[in-house]
Amino acid sequence: MGSNPTFGTKQKMAEMINLEIPDPFETFVSNKYKNYIGAVYDFFAREWHMKCGCCKEDLYAPNKKTMTKIRLYHTRNECMGGY
């Protein structure tokens, strides 16, 4: 490897080309969730948070299952006043 001078240049050229071309899956995911409105996990606070779709009140929960329960209770009983 060390004695062949063309091997190093080919490897460098492949790295440069690889960095210049964007990953199609990464761009797809970033575009797909660009306007996502829903429960988001805050890694540093270790909790889920979201805004209510009706009244825009902030909702917080320690895990996603509890967030779903809080969201359903809130929208059915507090902000929309039942069904």
C-alpha angles and dihedrals in degrees: 000000000000095000096053108080095191093058093065094047093049091050092049091047091051090051092050093049091046091053093048096054113073118229107253094210092051092051090046092054093045091050093044095055097033094107097029112150114187144075112343125190115230106209096197097046090038094223141103121245137180142156120251110252093224108038100015092233116156115249124195132189138167094233138014096253091056090045090058091050092048092047093050094045092046097049095042099044113016115033102023097033097231131313 
